Amino acid sequence: MLLSPAGVEALRTALTRARFTSNGIADRLGPQATGGVARNDFRAALKATEDRDPLATLIRVFICDQTEPEAVVASALAPLDLGEAVEGGLLERHGDGVRAGVDLEPYGDEWWVLADVPASARPGRPLHSEHVLGIGGATQTLIGATVRRPVGTALDLGTGSGVQALHLSTHARSVTATDVSPRALRFAATTAALNGQDWELLRGDMVAPVAGRRFDLVVSNPPFVVGPGTTTHVYRDSGRVGDAIGSELAAAAPALLTEGGTMQYLANWVHVAGEQWDERVADWFAGTGLDAWVIQREVADPMAYVNLWLTDVGEAADPQRMAAWLDWFDAHKVEAIGFGIISLRRGGHADPVVRVEDLRQRVQPPMGDQIGAWFDRQEFLQVRDPEALLAERYRAAEGLQLRQEASLGDEGWAVDRQVLAMPHGLRWTEEIDPLVLALVGGADGRLPLRDQLALLAVAHDVAPDELAEAAGPIVAHLVERGIIEPVAD
Ligand SMILES: C[S@@+](CC[C@H](N)C(=O)[O-])C[C@H]1O[C@@H](n2cnc3c(N)ncnc32)[C@H](O)[C@@H]1O
């Protein structure tokens, strides 16, 4: 840990006493200063904390990144000894006072997370090679995407600050967290102790420390950045060439999961000229026996990608680094890099589904609920043959909308395109033909689908059996996306 057990306890006492919590800070600063802080405008927050009482001092040091007199900070952190705080790296001496040595963030209603101060807050200072990532965009993506259902055992691979493990502790009976970096593990252990948590913390390369063990839920925000395999910063670089960390985790998943277990991780994958990116990524799961849903949320071109990651470690101005990285992309015909969420389920089905798709639209949070429901729908589909699917009754999703595009001609409006739109959840849009539109429109949960199709066949003058056969995959697709939902008896 960064502090002794007694030191962590003393820190917890100081933070609790001062009300250095999300709510305590918001109450103290008020909405205007709180809004300003979110935009990195600290003027109102600094004004509201001029008194230098303990909460004001902690806000100035850990939120507004101010250097404050030692005696004032010592009094705000008491009973934690200031010397121990400096020794442990919590504070650093600066000018004629002390300032934050780590990012100590109140998180959620009751938690604190410890991470390194971001590169942007210490311009010109090189990032530690074992820099411990704070709560950024990717971290939050995985937090939001995780299926939060009660489980027995949960594993966080590459725990860093421990923030994913913290969330796992709300719905898992036991939490194991691993990291290759001893420094990161010290941060995670401190985050755990500060929040009164007891996790099993293991050091080692990816799944090596848990070889032979299985978990009900595995999450990982691994060092997924794609490149030549050079490692300068462990939070970002896996040391694997290209996007191999993504395929490596896919290959490891079957042996990590209990029956019915779920694994979710973030990944980057390359789009190679002359190859279908989705087929390439789907290949990662061939032979794993797992149901897989790969969601591509973003795509970046190589230049933007390299710029982003060099800026992230404060190296954007190094033309040699940029050139080497871009040359590697050129040599491997990488046209773009995809970012997304991979969710796997050990469903035990003979014919597992592997779906790789683009989902760039804004979705209704939390995405984890949608991902959990997607696997439930897969379960429904996988245990039914086409006959059984037709025997079910379905209801169109609540709030479903129809959007039409039409052109005005001599005969009046002619509909060119009809699109079904889900206004909530994953907000899918789906172009459909008039027959499917009629099927969805008529899905009111009263008739079994076979009877509904028989009526449609008469109305559209098609053979009922042919229609039933053609409808099978379409219905499965509509169910998979939640556009029609089976009605329970
Ligand atoms: C992107 S950070 C994620 C940190 C945290 N879990 C989060 O979601 O914010 C990746 C983490 O993986 C760790 N890591 C890097 N290479 C690893 C490896 N080969 N095996 C295990 N952990 C690794 C890093 O030290 C870092 O803590």
The ligand as an ORCA input file, in Angstrom:
! r2SCAN-3c Opt
* xyz 0 1
  C      -5.914      0.812    -19.087
  S      -5.314      0.439    -17.477
  C      -6.855      0.043    -16.657
  C      -6.884      0.351    -15.199
  C      -8.256      0.168    -14.530
  N      -8.636     -1.223    -14.517
  C      -9.310      1.012    -15.210
  O     -10.278      0.448    -15.738
  O      -9.183      2.231    -15.169
  C      -4.563     -1.133    -17.755
  C      -4.020     -1.815    -16.526
  O      -3.471     -3.075    -16.920
  C      -2.215     -3.268    -16.307
  N      -1.406     -4.137    -17.181
  C      -0.632     -3.800    -18.220
  N      -0.072     -4.877    -18.785
  C      -0.507     -5.935    -18.074
  C      -0.268     -7.323    -18.162
  N       0.528     -7.820    -19.102
  N      -0.854     -8.127    -17.254
  C      -1.665     -7.598    -16.286
  N      -1.931     -6.299    -16.161
  C      -1.367     -5.470    -17.044
  C      -1.637     -1.882    -16.158
  O      -0.684     -1.820    -15.142
  C      -2.906     -1.064    -15.861
  O      -3.135     -1.005    -14.485
*
